[in-house]
């Protein structure tokens, strides 16, 4: 990628899966990364693996549902690496107990609002001033194909992921003239460690048959999209929602 060498970024939710793969890819491209995760030991492991590239990474604790924790992440990027050029907001979760609208408890919904919506709101509030001071920057939010997939078995997760899309467009419209880019990635089925352990061989085979591409998704597929949107190669992409899913949903 052009223009990632020496850039400074944050991967929030970077301890495992897509986040850890993204840290590794960004560092390989020469970026310096602060890795935040609710599991601090995971963040440190991902940072250590990422630091094998030309870029450097530091792993820290992050509770993305707390404004002070998000701000501390940004402050550490400025302190250790001199500024902030991009923020990859990758937090998601809280889906246990999320079923149809008649059977989803209120506390399950509230938990998902905090993790899947509020965390991205707080990340933006913390990171935007630092990016503006830098003269511009890139937000890359992770949503989900579930936001537009129409699942019968889940209600709160798609709702709370959908809320990220207008946030990204708001940031792009309001601060684009000041050098801020803001985009969303909606992964399809990505075979992370967490996903793979819950699927049988028969389920994997069935999902493969429904995927127009020749394979299921890997964390590196999303990491590549993040790297592009963080780089100078993505300079003219703003306010977009990208579906990276092997063709399982085909959208304008």
N, C-alpha and C positions, 0 to 999 in steps of 0.2 A: 504493500500500500504506500502511496505517496503521503508524506507529511505526518506520519505517526512517530518517527524517530524523535525522541526527546520530549514528546508531549506528556502531560500529566493527567491521569484519570483516576476515577473511582469505580470499582465494581462492588456494588452493594448487593449482598447475597451471593458472594463469590466462593463459598467454601466447598461446594460440591457441584457436580453436574455441569449445566450450562455455564454457570458463573466461573467455576474453576477452569474449564476449557477456554473461556474468554480471557481470563487472566494470563494463561499460558500463551495464547495467540497474541495478545497485545504486547506482552513483554518480548516475544520473539520479533515483533515489528519495531522494537526499540522504545516503546512507551514505558513510563514509570507509573506504577499502579498502587493505590491504597485498596486493600481487600477488606471489606467489612462483612461479618457474618454473626448471627446470634450465637453460633458455636465458634468461639474464638480459636480453638485448636484447629478447626477445619480451615479457618481463614489463614492461619499461620502456615499450615501445610500447603495450601494453594499458592501462597506467596513464595514459599520456598521452591516449589516446583516451577513457578513462573520466572523466578530470578535466575534460572539456568539460561535464559535468553539474554539478549543485549540490554534489555530494560531491567529495572529493579522493582520489586514489590514488597510491601509491608502488610502483614495481616493484623487486624485489630477486631475487637468486639464491636458489634453493632446491634442495637435494638432499633430497627427501622421504624417502629411505631412511636418512637420518642424523638421530639424535636432536638433535644440536647444531644442525643446520640448521633443523629444525622449531622448536626453542626460540628461535632467533634471530629467526624470523618473528614469533612471539608477542611477544618482547621489543620488537621494533620497533613493533608495534601499540600497545603500552602506552606506549612512549617518545614516539612521534610523535602519537598520537591520544588517549592517556589511559586506555586500557583495551581490553577485547575483549568484544564482544557476540555474535558469530557466527563460525563457521569453516566454510567450504565446502571440503571435502576432495575434490579433483577429479582426483587423480593416477591414471593408468592407462598401461599399455603393456607392452613387453617380449614381444610376441606372435610375433615372427619365429621360425619353427621350431616353433611350437606346432601340432601336428597330433593324430592319434589317440593313444591311450594306449600303443600298441606302438611309436610312432615319435617320441615327444616326449622329447628328451634331458633329462637331469637338470638340466643347467645352465640350460636354458630354463625349466624349472619353478621353479628357485630364483630366477631373475631376476624372474619374475612374482610370486612370493611377496613379494619385497622391494618391488616397485613397487605391486602391487595390493592387498596385505594389510598388510604391515609399515608402509608409509607412513601408513596411516590409524590404526593402533595408536599410532605415535609422535606423530602430530598430536594425538590425543586426550590423550595423556599431557602434552604441552606446553601445550595450550590450556585444559584443564579447570580447573586452579587459577586461571588468570586470569579465567575466566568465573564461578567460584564467588566470587571476590573482588568481582566486579561485582554479585553478587546473582542471577545466572542468565545464561542464554545459549542459543544454538542451534547444534547441529552438523548440517550437511547433507552427507552422504556421497554420492558418486556410485558406484553399482555398475553393472550392465548388465543388459539383457534376456537376455543370454547366460547369466546365472546361473541362469535357470529355463527356458531355451529348448530344452535338450536337443540341442545341436549335435553332429553326427557328425564334423565336421572340426576340432574344437578341444576340448582337455581342460583345460589348465592355466588358461587365462583364466577360464572359468566357475567353476572350483574356487576360484580366489583371489578372485574378485569375490564369490562367495557368502559368504565369511568376514566380509565387512563387515556383513552383516545381523545376526548375533548380537552383534557389537560395538555396533552402534547400539542394539539392544534392551537390552543390558546397561547402557549409559550411561543410557538413559531410565528403566529400572527402579531403578537404584541412586541416581541423582542427580536424578531428576524432582522429588522432594519439596523439593529445594533450588533449584528454578527452572531446571533444565537440560532442554532438549528435544533430541531426537536422532532424526533421520529419514534415510531413504535414498531416493534417486531412481535408478530404473533406466531409463535412456534406451533407446528403440528405435533404429532407424536414423536418425541425425541427419546431415544433409548438411553436415558441416564441410569445411574445405579438404582435410584429410588423407583423408577418406572419398571425396569427390568425385573426386579425382585417380586413384583406383584402380577406378572403376566406368565401364563402357561405357554408352552410351545405352540399349542393349538391357537391360542389368542394371537400370538405373534404372527403365525402363518396367515390367520384371517385378516389381520391388519395389513400385512404385506400385499395381499390380493386386492385390497381396496386402495392401494397407493399407486398412482400412475408411474412414479419413478421406480427405478429398479431395486430400491432398498428402503428401509425405514431410516428415520433421521438420527443423526449423531450430534452430540454437543458441539463438535467442531463446526457443524453446519451453521449453527446460530452464532458461534464465535466469529466466523468469517463475516457474517452480515454486520455484527457489531463493529468489527474492525473497520469495515468499509465506511460505515456511517460516522465513526469517530475520526476518520482520516480526511485528508484534503481531497481524496478522490470522491468523497461524498458531499462536496461543498455545495452542490446545487440541489440536494435532496432535503426538503424541509416540510414538516407538517404531514408526513405520510405514514400510513399503516401498511407494513410489509408482512405478507403471509409467507412464511418459510416452512413449507409443509409437504414438499414432494408432489404437490398437485391434489392433495385430498380435499382441499377447498380451492376453487378457482374463482378469483374475485377481481373486479376492476379496481 
